[in-house]
């Protein structure tokens, strides 16, 4: 990785929330974006992190149709990263395709830890309304006590995103989408007919 003036180092990000730095530093895993170092530049916290040439999963979701094998591989990698975080009481709270980055050879890494929260014996649940509306869990939108399970809901929405090309209610304004998520049954695939059942041959 080339080094130079901090502002031009590939993978460097200014004004990163301190909590995000702590998460990347303390929860290293092959499916979590790696942090190399952090610096104070004036009153700003700059972080030098791994540069992932493959870009965000969003680019793939919006331009191509992913195969079931690719979707399964992404889910497996994200679940492995979440298992590490959840085992330490960390909730990501912003799982979506923009938070999933890819290496040049297709390895999957979880990023964007700015909304993470810690749960423990003293604070076993959270009630803060944070995240990205279309991927939020109903209990989070309702400000009911929640834990790591909200990440699994968001991952489920991301699976729909990988199949349908966008999350449910994406054509609605954020506040209306949040109300629909809160009040309706869990969303279903629009293109479910394109997903094979176990043992079936893929359909065109």
Helices and strands as residue ranges (DSSP letters): G 6-8, E 12-13, H 18-26, E 35-41, E 44-49, E 55-56, H 57-63, H 68-87, E 90-91, G 97-99, E 100-102, E 108-110, E 117-118, G 133-135, H 138-141, H 149-164, H 174-183, G 192-194
